[in-house]
Amino acid sequence: MSKEIYIVIGLCVFAFLLGGRLKKSLKSKNKKQTKKRKELSSTQIKLRRIFTIAMLILVFGLLIFMIPALSRDILTSNGNVTENLILRILIVGFSIYILFMGYIKLKNSNK
């Protein structure tokens, strides 16, 4: 596949994530939920928390790995936008988004 396909796929995934967040935020909060959540055991809650922390550590490692490559691409681009630069910007953007949402998820799970 060409690199343009990867860029389009990345933009589609980003639009899907934003659309899901907008749908949740625009949903009426006064509606009563017809389905009740199943109560989770304490071990399931701990496993989910450990999985979320592990995911955030991996994404943070990806971010630390990609920032030097992104800065190198920006410094050597000389005003030319290449596919590598766009892909690295998308990867760093998604990584920051996932870190932020994971942090919010962990923060809300403590309550």
Secondary structure as GFF3:
##gff-version 3
##sequence-region A 1 111
A	DSSP	alpha_helix	3	26	.	.	.	ID=ss1
A	DSSP	alpha_helix	42	76	.	.	.	ID=ss2
A	DSSP	alpha_helix	83	109	.	.	.	ID=ss3
###
